[in-house]
Amino acid sequence: MKKRTLFGIITGLLVIVAAFSFQSKEGAKAAPNFYASESKILKEYNDVSELEKDSELIIKGKKLTETPYITRDGDMVSGFYSISDVEVKKVFKNANNEKVSKDITIKVLENGAYDEKTNTVFGSAGYQLMKKNQNYVLFLKKDSATGRYFVKGAVFGKVAIDSQDIEYGDKGHVKQYMKENVEKITKEVKKKYQ
Amino acid sequence: MKKMLLALLVILPFWSSNAFAYELEGGHYRNPTKLKYWIDSSVSNAGYAARAEYGSEAFDSSALIGTVKTSDPSAANYKWWASNTNAGEVVADTINYNVNWLGQVTACWSCTYDKSQIRIYLPSFKTLSWVQTRETAAHEVGHALGLDHEDRTKPSLMQSEGFLNNEYPQKDDWNGINAIY
């Protein structure tokens, strides 16, 4: 009887350990958390005409791939960005006559990165990463040192045109006035460029 | 009596908006009078150690905040880093962390803070004037302490876009600090 009880307890413990192990593996597959870092930005935008004026390159493009660059301090993330390949579908403005045309792939620095270790997307000032195989209208400026482009106004110069979603911030940490401006710009861009 | 009541009704909205104009992140530092900061060589080598020092201590004139420099990175609450990456129009970033009793870290804003990772992006930071670099450093420490951006009420050190061209915390910023601590 005592042996049976002991066997029962051990079996029960093994089941519990196995259940926790399974749960933690399933947890890793959960939708990533989003964390908006607080950022000082040089320029914010109220409407699309301001963005157009300040941008060197305006394109419609499809995001192909992204490579995250994350700097760590122990278990903490201390810096992040991603370099994404974007296939150009249409060029709306090319102020400096760069060699950018349909079907060419350009590199765009995104002010965000997915950290696989913590299953968290980090985004500067609420920047949300572009989704792969989705189309965007991008308002860009070239970094002459690297040849890659960055998004004007960090969160303002990237507009998703394949979905109804406003890709900015998250539910828990949103700047209302910035969200309103992002929504306004998104509507303007969809009307003018789609 | 009616006139007094009327005057009060007129004044009250203005008084209220000034008193509560600041925006808060929703969290606070666990040990606000015993904060320590550490500056990575990437900041010193770029010539910005003094900016990080100024920013770290920008709120120390309040009795509620106390900050000292440390050479021990593991003891630091604020950790300053510099990056040569051109992050476009992002000048600086702050990430706040809670550390639980097991030593596990979680990036969060509505929580009790134990650590702040502050990074300046040199390509854009170098374009700023002397006062703007000091203002930016103090602005990031404002976030570390729990102040959110404030773009409706000016002047505030916590405006997200552009610069006040004044590196000192303003009345609205102090009101925010007093509300948190």
Interface residues (C-beta under 8 A of the other chain):
Chain A: Y35 S37 E38 S39 K40 I41 L42 K43 E44 Y69 T71 D73 G74 D75 M76 V77 S78 G79 Y81 L109 N111 T118 T120 F122 S124 A125 K141 D143 A145 T146 F150 V151 K152 G153 A154 G172 H173 K175 Y177 M178
Chain B: E25 P73 K79 W81 S83 T85 N86 A87 G88 E89 V90 V91 A92 D93 T94 I95 Y97 Q104 V105 A107 C108 W109 S110 K115 Q117 R119 P123 S124 T127 T136 H139 E140 H143 D148 H149 D151 R152 S160 E161 G162
